[in-house]
Amino acid sequence: MTSSTLLFNSNQKNKHAAKRLVITIDGPGGAGKTTVSRILAERLGYQYVDTGALYRGVAVAARSAGLNRDDEAGLGALCDNLDLRFINNEKGLRLFSNCSDITDPIRDPEITMLASTISAKPVVRKFLLVLQRDMAKTKGVVFEGRDMGTVVFPEAEVKFFLNASQKVRALRRHREVEPKKTGQTIEEVERDLQRRDENDSNRRLAPLKPAEDAIHIDSTHLSVMGVVDLMLLHVDKFI
């Protein structure tokens, strides 16, 4: 990174520090939300929150407790005693559940599908709604998720909906899970994505859809930095 780039990033952070915003990035799995959200937050000097990881955290806790995915009473009791928090350490940003690092287990394919199911449960959504809104009190936050701009932060200053073709999303997701040696083929990953898209889009409570005032970005033919730069151009309009 050149000194001019460092100066640009520093000036950009100072500029956005003057007016701290809540930025939401919604969209289906594999669209590139996580990578883009992390970099956008870093460029702005904002905090990054992966809300999907929070739902996966609840799913990990539910599996460990042996709860049925439809046991709303059990899920409610679980959430009452669940402490989820993001902690930066020598390994980077990690998700902890009651003092246990669950950053790696939350990416298991089984947890992905379980999280999609329990995310529709009112008791789980209520628990995480309070947690997420508490994280946004000081603003200067980039929230990545599926209903951030529609349900959790309808008053957010900047809302993005990031998408890509299903084939490209499957390829990206397969690259993520392949190092974990899950044994999933690209075709299996694509079927899982399609099934989760259908679950999330058709659920009665907080379905996956863009907010009416969301800025739509198709990342199919864009690089990560191309998406980030495009988002920054839009964010600058709100400063």
Backbone hydrogen bonds, N-H to C=O, Kabsch-Sander energy under -0.5 kcal/mol:
donor,donor_aa,acceptor,acceptor_aa,energy
6,L,2,T,-2.1
7,L,3,S,-2.3
8,F,4,S,-2.2
9,N,5,T,-2.7
10,S,6,L,-2.3
11,N,7,L,-2.7
12,Q,8,F,-2.4
13,K,9,N,-2.3
14,N,10,S,-2.3
15,K,11,N,-2.2
16,H,12,Q,-2.1
17,A,13,K,-1.6
18,A,14,N,-0.8
18,A,15,K,-0.7
23,I,21,L,-0.6
23,I,141,V,-2.7
24,T,158,V,-2.4
25,I,143,F,-2.8
26,D,160,F,-2.7
27,G,145,G,-0.8
31,A,28,P,-1.3
36,V,32,G,-2.2
37,S,33,K,-3.0
38,R,34,T,-2.3
39,I,35,T,-2.1
40,L,36,V,-2.9
41,A,37,S,-2.4
42,E,38,R,-2.1
43,R,39,I,-2.7
44,L,40,L,-1.8
45,G,41,A,-1.2
46,Y,41,A,-2.9
47,Q,140,G,-2.6
49,V,142,V,-2.6
51,T,49,V,-1.1
51,T,144,E,-2.1
52,G,144,E,-0.6
53,A,50,D,-0.6
54,L,50,D,-0.8
55,Y,51,T,-1.6
56,R,52,G,-2.2
57,G,53,A,-2.2
58,V,54,L,-1.8
59,A,55,Y,-2.0
60,V,56,R,-2.6
61,A,57,G,-2.0
62,A,58,V,-2.5
63,R,59,A,-2.5
64,S,60,V,-2.4
65,A,61,A,-1.8
66,G,63,R,-1.0
67,L,62,A,-2.6
71,D,68,N,-2.0
72,E,70,D,-1.6
75,L,71,D,-2.5
76,G,72,E,-2.4
77,A,73,A,-2.2
78,L,74,G,-2.2
79,C,75,L,-2.5
80,D,76,G,-1.8
81,N,77,A,-0.8
81,N,78,L,-1.1
82,L,79,C,-1.5
84,L,82,L,-0.6
85,R,96,F,-2.0
87,I,94,R,-2.9
89,N,87,I,-0.6
89,N,92,G,-2.3
92,G,89,N,-2.3
94,R,87,I,-2.7
94,R,92,G,-0.6
96,F,85,R,-2.9
96,F,94,R,-0.5
97,S,100,S,-2.9
98,N,83,D,-2.7
98,N,96,F,-0.5
100,S,97,S,-1.8
102,I,95,L,-2.6
102,I,100,S,-0.6
106,I,102,I,-1.6
107,R,104,D,-1.7
108,D,105,P,-1.7
112,T,108,D,-2.1
113,M,109,P,-1.9
114,L,110,E,-2.1
115,A,111,I,-3.0
116,S,112,T,-1.5
117,T,113,M,-1.5
118,I,114,L,-2.7
119,S,115,A,-1.7
120,A,117,T,-1.3
121,K,118,I,-1.7
124,V,121,K,-0.6
125,R,121,K,-2.4
126,K,122,P,-2.6
127,F,123,V,-1.6
128,L,124,V,-2.3
129,L,125,R,-2.3
130,V,126,K,-1.7
131,L,127,F,-1.5
132,Q,128,L,-2.9
133,R,129,L,-2.3
134,D,130,V,-1.8
135,M,131,L,-1.5
136,A,132,Q,-0.9
137,K,134,D,-1.1
139,K,136,A,-1.5
140,G,21,L,-1.0
141,V,21,L,-1.6
142,V,47,Q,-3.0
143,F,23,I,-3.2
143,F,141,V,-0.6
144,E,49,V,-2.7
144,E,142,V,-0.5
145,G,25,I,-2.4
151,V,147,D,-2.4
152,V,147,D,-1.8
153,F,148,M,-3.2
156,A,153,F,-1.8
157,E,22,V,-0.6
158,V,22,V,-1.6
160,F,24,T,-2.9
161,F,215,I,-2.5
162,L,26,D,-3.2
163,N,217,I,-2.5
169,R,165,S,-2.4
170,A,166,Q,-2.3
171,L,167,K,-2.0
172,R,168,V,-2.3
173,R,169,R,-2.5
174,H,170,A,-2.4
175,R,171,L,-1.8
176,E,172,R,-1.3
177,V,173,R,-2.2
178,E,174,H,-2.3
180,K,177,V,-1.0
181,K,178,E,-2.2
182,T,177,V,-0.8
189,V,185,T,-2.3
190,E,186,I,-2.5
191,R,187,E,-2.1
192,D,188,E,-2.3
193,L,189,V,-2.4
194,Q,190,E,-2.5
195,R,191,R,-2.5
196,R,192,D,-2.5
197,D,193,L,-2.8
198,E,194,Q,-2.2
199,N,195,R,-2.4
200,D,196,R,-3.1
201,S,197,D,-2.5
202,N,198,E,-1.8
203,R,199,N,-0.9
206,A,204,R,-0.6
208,L,200,D,-2.4
209,K,146,R,-0.7
209,K,207,P,-0.6
214,A,211,A,-2.0
215,I,159,K,-2.9
216,H,214,A,-0.7
217,I,161,F,-2.5
219,S,163,N,-3.4
219,S,217,I,-0.6
222,L,219,S,-1.2
227,V,223,S,-2.0
228,V,224,V,-2.3
229,D,225,M,-2.7
230,L,226,G,-1.7
231,M,227,V,-2.4
232,L,228,V,-2.5
233,L,229,D,-1.7
234,H,230,L,-1.4
235,V,231,M,-2.8
236,D,232,L,-2.4
237,K,233,L,-0.5
237,K,234,H,-1.0
238,F,235,V,-2.1
239,I,236,D,-1.1
